[in-house]
Amino acid sequence: MINQTNAVTFRQNLGEMLNLVQYRHDSVVINKDGKPVAALIDARLFDRIRRMQSRFDALCQRIEAGYAGVAEADAMDEIQAAVDQDRLEQRQRRNG
């Protein structure tokens, strides 16, 4: 579950918030002036996010290298066409 709280309430209830995250594996979004500014999440989830970020960064570098010298608009068109084709194939598999 994702809970939301403001910074003052978070500070006043830090122990309770830590318990929500540690024992219930909830997440807490901390708002300041009505806007989300931080999140308290389970350490295992944070580790997964960091690993995914590393993989995503590596993938972005590979894509960037593969499209070196290609106009951005052309590259974006090609990527969009690949995404559209994949979605079509997934839809066809689902529909038999």
Secondary structure as GFF3:
##gff-version 3
##sequence-region A 1 96
A	DSSP	beta_strand	2	6	.	.	.	ID=ss1
A	DSSP	alpha_helix	7	12	.	.	.	ID=ss2
A	DSSP	alpha_helix	14	24	.	.	.	ID=ss3
A	DSSP	beta_strand	27	32	.	.	.	ID=ss4
A	DSSP	beta_strand	35	40	.	.	.	ID=ss5
A	DSSP	alpha_helix	43	66	.	.	.	ID=ss6
A	DSSP	alpha_helix	72	95	.	.	.	ID=ss7
###
